[in-house]
Each structure stands twice: as structure tokens, then as C-alpha cells.
Amino acid sequence: ALCSCPSHPALVAPKVAPSSMALWCAGATSTSFSSTPSRPAPTRLARGAGAAGSTSQRFVVSASALLVARAARLSRGARGKAQEDAPPDYDKFSDDLIVVVQSAEKNAVELNAAQIGTDALLLSLLTVSEQESPNAQATRAAAFPGVEADAVAAYLQQRSASSASDSGRKAPAGGPPKMFTPMTRRALSTAQQEQERLGHAAVEPAHLLLALLKEEHGHSMELLQHFEQNTEEVRRRVLTTLEGPLAKLRLDASNVLKTLKEEVVVKAPTEEPPLAAKLRAAYQQLTEGLVERSVEAKLLLLAALSGEHLFLLGPPGTAKSLLARRLALVCRGHFFERLLTRFSVPEEVFGPLSLRALENDELRRKVDGYLPTADVAFLDEIFKANSSILNALLTLLNERRFDNGGERMEVPLWCAVAASNELPESDELDALFDRFLLRRQVPRVSDDQVPEFLRSSLDLASEASTNDASEEPMLSVMDSIEAQSQAGKTTFPSHLLDLVVSLRAYLRDEAEPPVNLSDRRLGKAVRLLRLGASLCGAKEVSELDLLLLQHICWDKEPSQATEVRVWLLERMRRLAQEDGEDNDLVEKVKFLLNPLKLRLRRKPRASGTLSMAGNDLPSMREVLEEVVKTRLERLAQLKQTLQDHTAHRLFWLEASEILEVEDALIPSAEQSVEKAEAVLKDVLELQGALDLAPTARDICLDALLDDFSNDDKRMSEVIRGATRLPRWQP
């Protein structure tokens, strides 16, 4: 019935002759729809051969899947949907591509797939023999040097078996021809569009591969990524196999982008920062025999080297005092430790009154062996102390001074560690709590790490055996002074300072509960970030260093640290996409390029328009090339930095945090590069087209501006604003 109606959508849309449809149906009746599990390949009529009295036209067997799918949909009453799926003109497919599509159906059967997906198409391109499809073999050889077809087939078979095992379902063998997936249909249509733009006579396997490379998602892209094939490089190799002026333009633009990438040079650090070895040795000393105390040890070292103090919140028995004692071993200094209660008296912390001084009417304490003479101090349950102790601690912790009688003495305190099982509930303690710049909640060892913790406990040597006063200190106050001096040479970019300002506003206005950062705390925070970057050998503070803010910007709830980290990662992702001032340049070029395309699209093309484009495009290219170079260098530097998780540049970060940074920054930075490259590619292709002879120039411009003219929304926006736009000024 369908064959007798030439105007039926099932025949008109695919552009298959009714006689050819009848021929296929006759074969399908005896093969595809029979109970016989195996069926011969459908018949293909040679180009130019007649078919049962109809106009000379070859029958495209690869369209059988689409025809069956359409007939099934139409029988279900989905006529509107069938008309929306604008399929390609299969009559324009070359014999080589038909063989590829036929082979794709066989591959789908072997992969137990319910439909013909893009992975089956790509596998067909890689596995079809030279005798069956010479052009497909030539495309494969150029596009995928070094990729073995057997390895690809084995990978897909393994993935298919794993998928079938997980789902418990298997595609039925035999039956009617398989349908294309929506992505496969789109890829075939895109292949025809590529053929039409490039001005080629038929749709070849190379056009199909170019179409598959445009699909950012799907099985074919997963396959390329698995075998570490760069899509842009594969596209460039495919273009080398194609002829025509537009193909050459695209190849030249791709070669320019490849050259820019090859020119990117990332300098690896030639030497470590001065304190790198000491930092690692001190970290090893602090964490020896401990499990899940890496962050606490790093924060303790950072607090000491920055001249700040650390607050640890957690239950008893979580190695808080042990870390403080080990810091005293690191600096070979005097250690003071005291458990404070509401009944504690100042004499327990600052020393008893001197009786001899009292004889002379002086109120002076004997401070030797107490907090005013300690290098490292551990104050347990600090918030339970009475006001007489807390008030004296304010000046001692912040200014490193202690009022002893009538004189104010300097104290050698390098770092103080305070601990508590609970956070302060009274606002009267906020001033003291603010003295501790770094804060960390210390949990008990997780269940997964308890076995390792028990083994470490058995092997742990006594602390007394490691306390050898004759050894040189691993780190000292002098190292701290030197580190702070060197940090002054490290720059803090303005856009990162703006990010800190935004974080302060977010915590104050949007966080729940709100966090009010004092001016003193905010100033100390940026200095600590700069010191942290300097200690890692960086000449400039980067996004990586900002993650330390999660240990600074919380007060009432430890969970606020996670909120700060999530906020920072999201803003880092945005910054990587926007890329600061470079993004403004790209947007400016893109904004002014659209009206230029509009003028070039008008026919006949005026000589003045061509002359103006010839003057503007080179300067646009120069600007964009610099932007692309800059972004490529940033991306390469970021990848190199994050590649080795043990690199000293990442000393302050844990492995989980590094992975979070990778997920936040790498994709965004890659998108930023791709965005600039896309605009540069447009400029390069237009510039190359203007250098051609008039006939070839007009053909290439028509093809290049085809997508631009089909975007009605963008066209209307450009038309409204074109008359108001200034000329391009580099």
C-alpha cells in the first residue's frame, strides 16, 4: 500500500523510489520477517541501473532500518513525529558509505544492541575491509594511525557484555533490520550537510567521521576518549583526505590552531623552595604513626610558620595534644600544656607570684616554665577558663606580649594550639576565638581506617625516645621569619582578591547561619594565603591556595567549612570559564564579527565590504591568537600542576581536594580554550576565503555563512544592532 502512494511520507522523506521500496519489501517478506534467523544482505542496485520501469535510481539498503522504523511509527499513528525527523538523502550516499552503514548493522547485532548506535558506525569505519570500502580504509588510515581495529572491537564487545550482564537483557537475534538511534540519524544528516558545504559529489565515509566528531556525547565520543584520540587532531587528519577549497580552508585553520598548541611551553620548576625539604621532614615527624591526621598536621605547620594559632574541635583521645607536643619536638622548643577549668587560677598558666618581688612592693610573676616562656603551648578546654585568664590570653596570643608587674615583656610563643569539645556559646568569648585564625574539627578515626590505626599503634615508638635535644630543629622561628619575608615577593591577583571579598559578603548575607569575619581576620587570611603559596614555591597566589579559606571562614558550625569549599569550587569554575580580561576580548571580537558576517552574506558582495573585512580580520586574528596562547598556557600549567598529587605545589591540599579542583577547573579551562578557538577558527576561515579567487571565494563564503544565516534569532539580533556598531579597533 505504501509503494502505491508516491506522496506518502515514508517514501518522500527518504527519497526512495516506490519501485525500489517494492523491491526491498519483497526481499524483506522472504528474509527479514521470516522465521529464518539468518538473512542475506539486502540487494543494492548499481548506480545508473534501471529498476522495473522506474526512473534510473539505485536502492539504498542502508535506509532499510529507517524505513522500517518509519513504517512502525506511522502504524502507531505518529505521522507528525516522522515528518519532524528530517532524514538525509540516502540517494547521495556513496557505495563506500553504504557498505559502512551495512556493516554497522551487523556490528550492532554482534554487540547485542537494540539499535544501531554511533559506536557501531565508528566500529564499522575502523573494521570494514579495503576491498569492501576503499575510501573508508583511506579515511581510517589517515584519521586513526596506531589504533588497531581488533582492540576497538574487543573493547566494545567487553563493554556490551558488561552492559548486558548488568541489565540482564539481551537484544533479540534476527528479526527486522535494526533502527538507528536518534544520534545516529542526526550524524547521518550532519554527514550530508558536510558533503553539501564542501561541494563534494557524494557523501563519503570521511563526511560521516566529521559528523561523528561533532557529537560531544554518545558512544562514539566515549570510544575516542577511551583510546586517547583528540577530536580536533582527528578532524584535522580527516580534512587532509578531502579536496576542495573549503576543505583546504578548514585544514589551514586547523593547522594554525595546532601550531599554537605546539608552541605552548610550560616551564617545570627547576628547584624547590628553600623550606620544602624542612616542611616535608616536619610533616613526617608530626604524622608518624597517626592515621587521618594529615590535614591537622599541615594546618599546624602553616599556623606556626605564619605566626598564627590553631583551634582543634573534637572529642577526647583524637591526638590533639599529641600533635602540639610533636610540634615542640620539631622546633626543639619549650612546651607548655594545661587543662583549663572554671576553677583554674592565673598562677597555673602564667606562673606564681614572686615572693621576693612582693617584699619590694612589686606584683611580679615567676614565669619560667609557664606560658609566657613557652615556644609551643597546648591549652585544653580553653573556653572553660575564667575571665582573669582569658583576658590575659588576648594580648599574649595576638601581640606576643605579657604584662608582668609594671613591665610588658615579649614572649617567645611560636604557636599555640587550643582544643575544646564544644564551641563557645557566649558572645563574650568571640574575641578569644577570633585569635585562632585556623580552625579544624577533628573526628575520630573512620571505621575503614581502624585496622591501619591499630597496626600503627603497635609500631608507634615512645615519644620520649624521639626527643633528642642535641639534634638541630627541623623548623624554627627563624624559618618562620624568613618564610614571611619571602612571601612578600609573591603577588596576589586582583580577581582572587575580589573573590575573597565576594566570599565575605556571601557568608555575611546569604550563609545560614551567617558568618561575620572581622577585619583583622580577613587581613590575616590573605596574608596566610600568600604565605602558603610562597612556601609551595609559587610566584603568584592561585585558585588552589584559596581552598585554605575553608579552615578560616567558619565560626558557629564546623559544617560551614564544607559550605565555603563548595562555594569556592563553584566560583573557581566560573572564573576558569570567564577567564578575566581575555573573555572580554573574545566577546568583543565575537560581537563585532557577527555584523561583519551579515555584510558578507548580502549579495552581491560590495567591494567595500570585502575590503573592510580584509582590513579587520587580520587584526582580529592577531588578538585572538594571543588570547588562545594565553589560555592554552594556563590550561597546560594547570594540568601539569595537578598531574602529580605529591608535588610540593600541592602540599597543603589533600588528594580528595585535588580531585575536586581538577573536576572544577580542568573542564572549565578547556571550555574557555575551545570558546576562543572557535572564534579564531571563524576568523581564520573567513580570512582564508577572502584570499581566494572570486568564484571560489563566493562558494566558500556561502558555505561558511550558511549556519549563520540559518540562526533566525541571532540574525534578528545582529540586524537590529548592526547599524549602531563601531568599526573594529584592535
C-alpha positions in Angstrom: 0.0 0.0 0.0 2.9 2.4 0.8 4.5 1.6 -2.5 1.4 2.6 -4.4 1.4 6.1 -2.9 4.4 8.1 -4.1 3.4 11.1 -1.9 3.4 9.0 1.3 5.8 10.5 3.9 7.5 7.1 4.3 8.6 7.3 0.7 9.0 11.0 0.1 11.1 11.9 3.1 13.9 9.3 2.5 13.6 9.9 -1.3 13.4 6.2 -2.2 11.6 5.3 -5.4 8.4 3.3 -5.0 9.7 0.5 -7.2 12.8 0.3 -5.0 10.6 0.2 -1.9 8.6 -2.7 -3.5 11.8 -4.5 -4.3 13.0 -4.1 -0.7 9.6 -5.2 0.7 9.7 -8.3 -1.5 13.0 -9.2 -0.2 12.1 -8.4 3.4 9.0 -10.6 3.2 11.0 -13.6 2.4 14.0 -12.9 4.6 13.9 -10.2 7.3 10.4 -11.0 8.6 10.6 -14.8 8.1 11.3 -17.2 10.9 14.7 -18.0 9.5 17.3 -16.5 11.9 19.9 -15.7 9.3 19.1 -13.4 6.3 21.1 -12.4 3.3 22.3 -8.9 2.9 19.7 -6.7 1.1 20.2 -6.1 -2.6 21.9 -2.9 -3.8 21.2 -1.7 -7.3 24.2 -0.3 -9.1 24.3 3.3 -9.8 22.6 4.0 -13.2 20.8 0.7 -13.4 17.1 0.7 -14.2 14.5 -0.7 -11.7 11.3 -2.2 -13.0 10.3 0.6 -15.4 11.0 3.4 -12.9 13.4 6.3 -13.2 17.0 5.1 -13.0 17.9 5.1 -9.3 19.9 2.9 -7.0 18.2 1.4 -4.0 19.9 2.4 -0.7 19.9 -0.7 1.6 21.3 1.3 4.5 18.0 3.2 4.6 16.1 -0.1 5.4 16.4 0.5 9.1 14.9 3.9 8.8 12.1 2.8 6.5 11.1 0.0 8.9 11.2 2.4 11.8 9.1 4.9 9.9 6.5 2.3 8.9 6.3 1.2 12.5 5.9 4.7 13.8 3.3 5.5 11.2 1.3 2.4 12.0 1.2 3.7 15.6 -0.2 7.0 14.4 3.0 9.0 14.9 2.9 10.7 11.5 3.8 14.2 12.8 6.9 12.8 14.6 8.0 11.0 11.4 7.9 14.2 9.4 9.9 16.1 12.1 12.9 13.6 11.8 14.2 15.0 8.6 16.4 12.1 7.4 19.3 12.5 5.0 19.0 11.9 1.2 20.4 8.4 1.1 20.5 8.5 -2.7 23.5 10.8 -2.3 25.4 8.2 -0.2 28.4 6.7 -1.9 28.9 3.0 -2.3 31.7 3.1 0.3 29.4 4.7 2.8 26.6 2.3 2.1 29.0 -0.6 2.9 29.9 1.2 6.2 26.2 1.5 7.2 25.5 -2.1 6.3 28.5 -3.2 8.4 27.3 -1.0 11.3 24.0 -3.0 11.4 26.0 -6.3 11.6 28.2 -4.7 14.4 25.0 -3.7 16.3 23.8 -7.3 16.1 27.2 -8.6 17.4 27.2 -6.1 20.2 23.7 -7.2 21.2 22.5 -3.7 20.7 18.8 -3.0 20.2 19.5 -0.1 17.8 22.4 1.0 15.5 24.3 3.5 17.6 27.2 5.7 16.8 29.6 3.2 18.3 28.6 0.6 15.7 29.1 3.2 13.0 32.6 4.1 14.3 33.5 0.5 14.6 32.4 -0.1 11.1 34.6 2.7 9.9 37.5 1.1 11.7 36.9 -2.5 10.6 35.5 -2.5 7.1 38.0 -4.0 4.7 39.7 -2.1 1.9 38.1 -4.4 -0.7 34.6 -3.5 0.5 35.2 0.2 1.1 38.5 1.7 -0.2 37.5 5.2 0.9 36.6 4.1 4.4 40.0 2.4 4.7 41.8 5.5 3.5 39.9 7.7 6.0 40.7 5.2 8.8 44.4 5.1 7.9 44.6 8.9 8.0 42.5 9.6 11.0 43.5 6.8 13.4 47.2 6.0 12.9 48.2 3.4 15.5 44.7 2.4 16.5 44.1 -1.3 16.0 40.6 -2.3 14.9 40.8 -5.5 16.8 41.4 -3.6 20.0 38.4 -1.4 19.4 36.2 -4.4 18.6 37.4 -6.2 21.8 36.7 -3.1 23.9 33.1 -2.8 22.5 32.4 -6.5 23.0 33.6 -6.3 26.6 31.5 -3.2 27.3 28.5 -4.8 25.6 28.9 -8.0 27.6 29.2 -6.0 30.8 26.1 -3.9 30.0 24.1 -7.0 29.1 25.2 -8.6 32.3 24.2 -5.6 34.4 20.8 -5.2 32.8 20.0 -8.8 32.4 18.7 -8.1 28.9 19.9 -9.1 25.5 18.8 -7.8 22.1 16.9 -10.5 20.2 18.8 -12.1 17.3 17.4 -11.9 13.8 14.1 -10.1 13.2 13.6 -7.0 11.1 16.5 -4.6 10.3 17.6 -2.6 13.4 16.6 1.0 13.7 19.1 3.9 14.0 19.3 5.7 17.3 18.4 9.4 17.2 22.0 10.4 17.5 22.9 8.1 14.6 20.2 9.6 12.4 21.5 13.1 13.3 25.0 12.0 12.5 24.0 10.8 9.0 22.1 14.0 8.4 25.1 16.0 9.5 27.3 14.0 7.2 25.2 15.0 4.2 25.4 18.6 5.4 29.2 18.4 5.5 29.2 17.0 1.9 27.0 19.8 0.7 29.1 22.5 2.3 32.3 21.1 1.0 30.8 20.8 -2.5 31.5 17.1 -3.0 29.5 14.8 -5.3 28.6 12.2 -2.7 28.5 11.6 1.0 31.7 9.6 1.8 32.9 7.9 5.0 35.1 11.0 5.7 31.9 13.1 5.9 30.4 10.6 8.4 33.5 10.7 10.5 33.4 14.5 10.6 29.8 14.3 11.7 30.6 11.8 14.4 33.3 14.2 15.7 30.7 16.9 16.2 28.7 14.8 18.7 30.1 15.8 22.0 28.3 13.0 23.8 27.5 9.4 22.8 29.2 6.1 22.5 31.4 7.2 19.6 32.9 10.0 21.7 33.4 7.7 24.6 35.2 5.3 22.3 37.6 8.1 21.1 38.3 9.2 24.7 39.0 5.6 25.7 41.7 5.3 23.0 43.0 8.7 23.8 42.1 10.2 20.5 41.9 14.0 20.4 38.9 15.0 18.4 40.4 18.2 16.9 43.5 16.2 15.8 41.3 13.5 14.3 39.3 16.2 12.5 42.5 17.7 11.1 43.7 14.4 9.8 40.3 13.7 8.1 40.5 17.1 6.3 43.8 16.2 4.8 42.0 13.4 2.8 39.4 15.8 1.4 39.6 18.0 -1.7 38.1 21.4 -2.4 38.7 25.0 -1.4 36.6 24.8 1.7 38.2 21.7 3.0 41.6 23.4 2.5 40.4 26.5 4.4 39.3 24.3 7.3 42.6 22.4 7.2 44.6 25.6 7.2 42.7 26.9 10.2 43.1 23.6 12.0 46.8 23.7 11.3 47.1 27.2 12.7 45.4 26.0 15.9 47.7 23.0 16.0 50.7 25.3 15.7 49.5 27.4 18.6 49.2 24.4 20.8 52.6 23.1 19.8 54.2 26.5 20.8 52.9 26.3 24.3 55.8 25.7 26.7 55.2 25.1 30.3 58.3 25.5 32.4 58.7 23.0 35.2 60.1 24.3 38.5 63.9 23.9 38.3 64.4 23.9 42.1 62.3 23.5 45.2 61.6 26.4 47.6 64.1 26.8 50.4 61.9 25.3 53.1 60.5 22.4 51.0 62.7 19.7 52.5 62.2 21.0 56.0 58.4 21.1 55.6 58.3 17.5 54.4 60.5 16.4 57.3 58.4 18.2 59.8 55.2 16.8 58.4 56.6 13.3 58.6 57.5 13.9 62.2 54.0 15.2 63.0 52.1 12.4 61.3 54.3 9.4 62.1 52.1 6.5 63.4 49.0 8.6 63.1 46.0 7.9 60.8 43.8 10.5 59.2 45.6 13.4 60.8 47.2 14.8 57.6 45.1 18.0 57.5 45.6 18.8 61.1 49.4 18.4 60.8 49.6 20.6 57.7 47.4 23.3 59.4 49.7 23.2 62.5 52.8 23.8 60.3 51.1 26.6 58.4 50.0 28.2 61.7 53.5 28.1 63.1 55.2 29.4 60.0 52.6 32.2 59.7 52.8 33.2 63.4 49.2 32.3 63.9 47.4 29.8 66.2 45.3 26.7 65.6 42.0 25.7 67.2 41.0 22.0 67.2 37.5 21.0 67.9 36.8 17.3 68.8 36.2 14.6 71.3 38.9 13.5 73.7 41.5 11.0 72.5 41.9 12.3 69.0 45.6 13.2 69.1 45.1 16.9 69.6 47.7 17.3 72.4 50.0 14.8 70.7 50.3 17.0 67.6 51.1 20.0 69.8 53.8 18.1 71.6 55.3 16.9 68.4 55.4 20.5 67.1 57.6 21.3 70.1 59.9 18.4 69.1 60.0 19.9 65.5 61.3 23.2 66.8 63.2 21.8 69.8 61.5 24.4 71.9 59.9 24.6 75.3 56.4 23.1 75.5 53.7 24.2 77.9 50.4 22.2 78.4 47.5 22.9 80.7 43.9 21.7 81.1 41.7 24.7 82.0 38.6 24.6 84.0 36.4 27.3 85.6 38.4 26.8 88.8 41.8 27.3 87.2 43.7 30.3 88.5 46.2 32.5 86.6 49.1 31.1 88.6 48.6 27.7 86.8 49.1 29.4 83.4 51.3 32.4 83.9 53.3 31.4 86.9 53.1 32.1 90.7 53.8 35.5 92.3 57.4 36.2 93.2 57.7 36.5 97.0 60.9 38.5 96.7 59.2 40.9 94.4 56.4 41.3 96.9 59.0 42.3 99.5 59.8 45.2 97.2 56.2 46.2 96.7 56.1 44.7 93.2 53.5 42.4 91.8 55.5 40.2 89.5 55.2 36.5 88.5 57.9 33.8 88.2 57.2 32.9 84.5 59.9 30.4 83.9 58.4 27.1 82.8 55.0 28.6 82.2 53.1 30.0 79.2 55.0 33.3 78.9 58.2 31.5 78.3 56.9 28.6 76.1 57.6 28.2 72.4 54.7 25.9 71.8 51.6 25.8 74.0 48.6 23.5 74.2 45.5 24.8 76.1 42.9 22.2 76.5 39.2 23.2 77.1 40.2 26.8 76.7 36.7 28.2 76.7 36.1 26.9 80.2 38.7 29.2 81.7 37.7 32.1 83.9 37.8 35.8 82.8 41.1 36.6 84.6 42.9 34.0 82.4 41.0 34.7 79.2 41.7 38.5 79.4 45.4 37.9 79.8 45.4 35.5 76.9 44.0 38.1 74.4 47.2 40.2 74.5 49.6 37.3 74.8 48.2 35.4 71.7 47.7 38.4 69.4 50.6 40.7 70.3 53.1 38.1 71.8 53.3 40.3 74.9 52.6 39.7 78.6 52.1 42.3 81.3 54.2 41.1 84.3 54.0 43.6 87.1 54.9 47.0 85.8 56.6 45.9 82.6 55.3 44.4 79.4 57.6 41.5 78.3 58.0 39.9 74.9 57.0 36.2 74.8 58.7 33.7 72.5 55.5 31.9 71.7 55.7 30.4 68.2 52.3 28.7 68.0 49.5 28.0 70.4 47.1 25.1 70.0 43.7 25.3 71.7 41.4 22.4 72.0 37.8 22.0 73.1 35.0 19.5 73.0 32.5 22.3 72.2 32.3 25.7 70.6 31.9 28.9 72.6 28.2 29.7 73.4 28.7 33.2 74.7 29.5 36.2 72.6 32.0 37.2 75.3 34.3 34.5 74.0 34.2 35.7 70.4 37.3 37.9 70.9 39.3 35.0 72.1 38.0 32.7 69.4 39.0 35.2 66.8 42.6 34.9 67.9 42.8 31.4 66.4 43.0 32.0 62.6 43.0 28.4 61.6 40.2 26.0 62.8 39.6 22.4 62.3 37.1 19.8 63.5 39.0 16.6 64.4 36.8 13.5 64.0 37.6 10.0 65.4 39.3 7.6 63.1 36.8 6.2 60.5 35.8 2.6 60.5 37.7 1.9 57.3 41.0 3.1 58.8 40.7 1.4 62.2 42.8 -1.7 61.2 45.6 0.6 59.9 45.3 2.7 63.1 45.7 -0.4 65.3 48.7 -1.6 63.4 50.3 1.9 63.7 49.6 1.9 67.4 51.5 -1.4 67.8 54.5 0.0 65.9 54.4 3.5 67.5 57.6 4.3 69.4 57.5 6.3 72.6 57.6 10.0 72.4 60.5 10.2 74.8 62.8 8.2 72.6 62.5 10.7 69.8 63.1 13.8 71.9 66.8 14.3 71.4 67.7 17.9 72.4 71.1 17.6 70.7 69.5 17.5 67.2 69.0 20.6 65.2 65.4 21.8 64.9 63.6 20.9 61.7 61.8 24.2 61.7 62.3 27.3 63.9 61.1 30.8 64.5 63.9 32.0 62.2 62.5 29.8 59.4 59.1 31.5 60.1 60.6 34.9 59.8 62.4 34.0 56.6 59.2 32.5 55.1 57.2 35.6 55.8 59.9 37.8 54.3 59.9 35.7 51.1 56.1 35.7 50.9 56.3 39.5 50.3 57.6 38.7 46.8 54.5 36.6 45.9 51.8 38.5 44.2 48.1 38.2 44.9 46.0 38.7 41.7 43.2 41.2 41.8 40.5 38.8 40.6 41.3 36.5 43.5 41.1 39.3 46.0 37.7 40.2 44.6 36.7 36.5 45.1 37.7 36.8 48.8 35.6 40.0 49.0 32.6 38.1 47.5 33.1 35.2 49.9 32.9 37.6 52.8 29.7 39.1 51.5 28.2 35.7 50.9 29.0 34.5 54.4 27.5 37.6 55.9 24.4 37.9 53.8 23.5 34.5 52.5 25.0 31.8 54.6 22.9 30.2 57.3 23.9 30.8 60.0 25.7 33.9 58.9 29.5 34.2 59.4 30.8 37.7 60.3 34.5 37.9 59.5 36.4 40.6 61.4 38.6 43.0 59.6 41.6 41.6 61.4 40.7 38.1 60.5 40.2 38.9 56.8 43.6 40.7 56.6 45.4 37.9 58.3 43.6 35.4 55.9 45.0 36.9 52.7 48.5 37.1 54.2 48.3 33.5 55.2 47.2 32.5 51.7 50.1 34.4 50.2 52.5 32.7 52.6 51.0 29.3 51.8 51.6 29.9 48.1 55.1 31.1 48.7 56.0 28.1 50.8 54.9 25.9 47.9 57.3 27.8 45.5 54.6 29.8 43.7 55.3 33.3 42.4 51.6 34.1 42.4 48.6 33.1 44.5 46.3 30.8 42.6 42.9 29.3 43.0 44.5 26.2 44.6 45.6 28.3 47.6 42.1 29.7 48.2 40.9 26.3 49.5 42.7 27.1 52.7 39.9 29.6 53.4 37.6 26.7 54.4 39.8 26.3 57.6 39.5 30.1 58.3 36.0 31.2 57.4 33.7 29.4 59.9 32.8 30.0 63.5 29.5 28.7 64.8 29.2 25.5 62.8 32.0 23.2 61.5 29.8 22.3 58.6 30.3 25.9 57.3 33.8 24.8 56.2 32.2 22.4 53.7 29.9 25.2 52.5 32.9 27.5 52.0 34.7 24.8 50.0 31.7 24.2 47.8 31.2 27.9 47.2 34.9 28.3 46.3 34.9 25.4 43.8 31.8 26.8 42.1 33.4 30.3 41.8 36.6 28.8 40.6 34.7 27.0 37.9 33.1 30.3 36.8 36.4 32.1 36.8 38.0 29.4 34.7 35.2 29.8 32.1 35.2 33.6 32.1 39.0 33.9 32.2 39.0 37.6 33.2 40.1 40.2 30.7 40.7 37.7 28.0 37.0 36.8 28.0 36.2 40.5 27.3 38.4 40.4 24.2 36.8 37.3 22.9 33.3 38.6 23.4 34.3 41.9 21.8 35.6 40.1 18.7 32.6 37.8 18.6 30.2 40.7 18.9 31.8 42.7 16.1 32.4 39.6 13.9 28.6 38.9 13.6 27.8 42.2 11.8 30.8 41.5 9.5 29.3 38.2 8.6 26.0 39.8 8.0 27.5 42.2 5.5 29.4 39.4 3.8 26.2 37.4 3.5 24.5 40.1 1.4 24.6 39.6 -2.3 26.1 41.0 -4.4 29.0 41.4 -2.1 30.2 45.0 -2.4 33.9 45.6 -2.9 33.9 48.0 0.1 32.6 45.2 2.3 35.3 42.8 1.1 37.9 45.5 1.6 36.7 46.3 5.1 36.6 42.6 6.1 40.1 42.2 4.6 41.3 45.0 6.9 39.5 43.9 10.1 40.1 40.2 10.1 43.9 40.2 10.4 43.8 42.4 13.5 41.1 40.2 15.0 43.2 37.2 14.3 46.2 38.7 16.0 44.2 39.5 19.1 42.6 36.0 19.2 45.9 34.2 18.7 47.3 35.9 21.8 44.2 35.0 23.8 44.3 31.4 22.7 48.0 31.2 23.5 47.4 32.6 27.0 44.6 30.2 27.7 46.5 27.2 26.4 49.4 28.1 28.6 47.1 28.4 31.6 45.5 25.1 30.9 48.8 23.3 30.4 50.2 24.8 33.6 47.1 23.8 35.5 47.3 20.2 34.1 50.9 20.0 34.9 50.4 21.2 38.5 47.5 18.8 39.2 49.1 15.9 37.4 51.3 14.8 40.3 49.4 14.7 43.6 52.6 14.5 45.5 54.1 17.7 44.0 55.2 20.3 46.5 53.0 22.9 44.9 50.0 20.9 46.3 51.5 20.4 49.7 48.6 22.0 51.6 45.9 20.0 49.7 44.7 16.5 50.3 44.1 14.0 47.5 40.4 14.4 47.6 40.6 18.2 47.4 43.0 17.9 44.4 40.4 15.8 42.6 37.7 18.3 43.4 39.9 21.1 42.0 40.5 19.0 38.8 36.8 18.5 38.3 36.1 22.2 38.8 39.0 23.8 36.9 40.1 21.5 34.1 36.8 21.2 32.2 36.1 24.9 32.6 39.5 25.8 31.4 39.2 23.5 28.4 35.8 25.1 27.6 37.4 28.5 27.8 40.1 27.4 25.3 37.5 25.9 23.0 35.5 29.0 23.1 38.4 31.2 22.0 39.5 28.7 19.4 36.0 28.6 17.8 36.0 32.3 17.3 39.6 32.2 16.0 38.6 29.4 13.6 35.8 31.5 12.2 38.2 34.4 11.6 40.8 32.2 10.0 38.3 30.6 7.6 36.8 33.9 6.6 40.2 35.5 6.1 41.3 32.5 4.0 38.2 32.7 1.9 38.8 36.4 1.1 42.2 35.4 -0.3 40.7 33.1 -2.9 39.7 33.8 -6.5 36.2 35.4 -6.8 34.4 32.3 -7.8 36.0 30.0 -5.1 35.7 32.9 -2.6 31.9 33.3 -3.1 31.4 29.5 -2.8 33.4 29.3 0.4 31.7 32.3 1.9 28.3 30.9 1.1 29.2 27.7 2.9 30.8 29.4 5.9 27.9 31.7 6.4 25.2 29.0 5.9 24.9 28.2 9.6 25.0 31.9 10.5 22.1 32.7 8.1 20.0 29.8 9.4 20.0 31.1 13.0 17.0 33.3 12.8 17.2 34.6 16.4 20.8 35.5 16.1 20.3 37.1 12.8 17.5 39.3 14.1 19.6 40.5 17.0 22.5 41.3 14.7 20.3 43.1 12.2 18.9 45.3 15.0 22.3 46.3 16.2 24.4 46.2 13.1 23.8 49.9 12.2 25.0 51.0 15.7 28.2 49.0 15.9 31.5 50.8 15.6 34.3 49.6 13.4 36.8 47.0 14.8 39.6 48.7 16.7 42.4 46.3 17.8 
